[in-house]
Amino acid sequence: MSLSSHNNDQSFDAGAIPVRTVFVPTASSATYSASVNDVTPAATPTDVFCLIGSATKTILITKLEVTPTASANGSLDFYVYKRTTANSNGTSTNASIALHDSNNPAPTAVVKLYSANPSALGTGVLVRAVRNTLASKTPSGIPVTSWIEEFGAYNQQPVVLRGVNQSLCINMAGQTLPTGTEIYFTFEWIEI
């Protein structure tokens, strides 16, 4: 079935999949990543690793990766929240940021690793949730597996941060951690 547009007399198929414009990174897109390893989160952790937006650039988050291990096999839940207001307090350090090209400008986003939970979490909406099987640090038949989330792949829109009050945070919902928990975290993003 075709419908006519009254504005320009072009027709379109009402059953067609709508096309939407998305940002397609190129080799010249200013790309950055931040990784931390052997992280032992705070007891009953909430937000652990957050990528915080910029006052001068739009941040397009293209990838996150989480790899947990513990002293024994088990599982951990991870939640990814896009926050529209900033977290309050807590103890954090800024992670080092790698430029994927040494000619890229200095990054304007900030990546925080929390060692003590924020006293109040910013307003947020759940973007992803996953239960990850933990492998023992000593081999016991369960391979160490990473949870990898690629935003913007397959012609989809990346997660976009606009301004310093917006962030993407990996949260652990206050769960009790298995003995010897250590986690590797990575964010990758583009600044335009």
Secondary structure, DSSP 8 states (H G I E B T S, - for coil): -EEE-TTT--EEETTS----------TTS-EEEEEEEEE---SS-SEEEEEE--SSSEEEEEEEEEEEEESSSEEEEEEEEEESS--B--EEEE---EESSTTS-----EEEEEEE--SB---EEEEEEEEEEEEESS-SS-----EEEETT-TT---EEEESTT-EEEEE-TT----TT-EEEEEEEEEE-
